[in-house]
Amino acid sequence: MAIIDEDGFSRLLKAPLKDHIFCIFGDDAYLKEVYADRLQKAVIKDDALSFFNLHTYEDDETPLEDILEDADILPVMTDRTCLLIKNYPLSDLGEEALKTLETNLRETPETSVLIFHYSAQDFTNNKREYPKWNRVITMFSKCGVAVELSHRTQRKMIQMLMKGAGSRGASIGEAEAEYLINICGDDLGNLLNEFNKLCSYADGSPITTEMIDSIATKSVEASVFDISAMIFSGDADSAFAIVYELLRQKTPMQSIIGALNQSYMTVYRYKVMKTANKSLQELTEDMGYKTDQSYVFRKIAAFANKTDISRIRRSLDILIEADIASKSTAASPETLLTGVIAKLCAV
């Protein structure tokens, strides 16, 4: 079976389970937890029997051979047992060990459902560190079901928020939902936490952008993008104010510098794209941007169009120097970041 996404896995869970080997991975931690729990409950429908039929293994604390032996244990008062195997480093295994594992998985009795759940790692975006990951996924695709749960598109999240507001006794428009996603990020766990706060605060009233600004906590990326926007517009005071607020919230200095660097790289790529007469679609495809995040380019378009590319390169040099200094200097985060913002504003 080919790798399936959230929609395919959701449809699979609505029918009686036919497969008994699963691997859940991807870059959305919240969705991975939600669907691993749904799959577990689809296997063991009676919580009272979980004590006998649910076996959980963390990382590599239990040898893989012992886990596979446990798969031979018969279920108690139900049809199947469930083995939840969290973050087992299968990509560290050699080729022969993987072949042996594949054979053993095929021979695992159908009375045992094995769920390899990778909650801590995002192998798909770190292929250099996990070069064998594709081999592991190929194995699961052959002998079971490989499920990749990635961040939902902005369109899906907007629909989710608009529908979810009604079930919470509130309402939110499409523009307000998009605004909330833009400032909170696409991590569903964090987004829903902020959304629940807003629904409680609204108390039946429509959720407005003013409510979002006063209640919702911005993601580091969104806050840093605001810093960049202030610098682009020449508003140094506001840029400094956002930096100090992030530091007050104990945001790591390197996270701020990294997000600033990403923001300026977006400007640089946009500038190069325009110079080369490339389309926005080509940029999003070539650089891996999500096609529904064109709002990012709308925000930086005016600055990028009027700024010489040499100034953008100089700004990137400043950020590289700041990144190096953040790992070696004894200066306080306030001192270092104040200097960085001042230099960027000067450029």
Beta strands, then each sheet from edge to edge (+ up, - down):
strand 1: 21-25
strand 2: 54-58
strand 3: 81-86
strand 4: 112-117
strand 5: 145-148
strand 6: 171-172
strand 7: 206-207
sheet 1: 2+ 3+ 4+ 1+ 5+
sheet 2: 6+ 7+
end
